[in-house]
Amino acid sequence: MGKVLTVAVGSPFRPVTHVATGGLYGLAENGKPADSTLLPLKVNSLTQPAPGVGQRPNGQPPGGDSLLVAPQATRVGAGEYIRMPDIYPNFPYKWVSWNDWLAKVDTMVRARLNATSVTNILGWELWNEPDWTWNTSAAGAFNDGWSRTYRAVRALDTTTPIVGPSISYYNRSWLSSFLSSAKAAGTLPDIICWHELGSPNNIAANIADYRALESSLGISPRRISINEYAATSEVDVPGRIASYVAKFERAGVESAHRAFWYEYGTMNGLVTNNTQPTGTWWLYKWYGDMAGRMVTTTPPNQTGLDGFASYDGTRKIVNVVLGNEAGTNTVRLTGIGALGPSVQVTVESTHTQSRFTAAPAATSVSSAVYRVTGDQLLVIVPNMAASDGYHVVVQPASGVPSYQQRYEAEDASVFRAQRLTASSASEGGYVGRIDNATSTHSTDSYVDFVVNVPAARTYTMTIGYANGGGATATQGLAVNGGSWGAVSYPATSGWGQFGATTGTTVGLKAGYNVIRLAKGSPGFSGGTGNAELDYIQLT
């Protein structure tokens, strides 16, 4: 039996937002890697270099300019953080002067403000790893420099979230000094950020300690981004990555980005030759296939076997991804009575030879029908290698719909709106406060659904929604960046009270498509009234 990973299917704890499917410098200009390799991963977000990038990581030419890659990032549903000090060519950064830096800040922010078709920017990252890259002797104390830079950005851009301090590892005393100074100055970051580049084993403790620190300083909870994770020895090891992702999901981070150690345009080693997946890509593909809600997983300890799991209640499919342990081990699933008395269980694995070696498919391990006993099931995963990733899929033996038809709004890519909860909502979640319609990059509100359909044809799209405004509301509808149509939402019984639906049709190509529902978006003059989104369903 070995070690046991327990999956409590009846204990969901958050929407499936693929928080750890992100990358530092994941994209290069000219569509690299190909969209076809990114769409299946449901890329959450990226950290990309500043407009006019000068950074030459690992001796490469400058690349990955955040504004230049924005069209591709948008096509695959990903948001971006802009890393401002990457305007400089060297790493560690070579400080010139305050006049030079503030002039560069002004230039970067104005370039972004002038890029009126770019709406996927999630935040300004003011500096990177200041705990060792900030030149205190030349620039003065970082805490003062942070506030000075913060004010320079806010003087031009009053709405885009600010991200930081992006220290190279979790350091309570460093953060305590920084947060105390920023609180006093009125320059607290909107999104708190640090890096986890050594081992996943400390992630839970670090985040718990940060929350305690935040509370002790009287600071309201910040969103957390770990925008660099996994060391060079870990980033291409699927089993190790499974442990990182599991811990990020359980800890409630908003986003996490694979660290950049090698080449631009490969999604940090997930793609080779622009279009071919590596072994680690398959682990993220399994992650991308998850829908519905993340469910609670309990590892035997923090140092070995671990995994993450989801349950899609509309298709009755459980997905479990695990690794970081050798030998024969067990996945214990509880709360699976809704799947029926018999279930089909498939197990597959993936291994990475190198970031240059293509892996055209995952490896089949087993497929069998199991009898469910007492609402639980034990799945034995034999002969595991600690470096490999494993995928367990459990579904009713009687079969499931051939493709995912329902897509929860809270699982989608959400821009300038909020994920909320309601007992009447499908899977308990929805997206509300899709309020802005000024057709500017800083206020446009929309939700992008990345969907996958089996054939090119016209589909009926049913939208679950609420509209407590008392009159019919409208939103814009666009597919794959095409022309705009409109969706109408008649008034319902109230905000956050779901059960009403409205319908339309959409023409989709076979495979992956991106469907946008918008209150405001480039090329769309803006919707009327307001509507909250529960889900879309394609039939």
Disulfide bonds with the S-S distance in Angstrom:
none
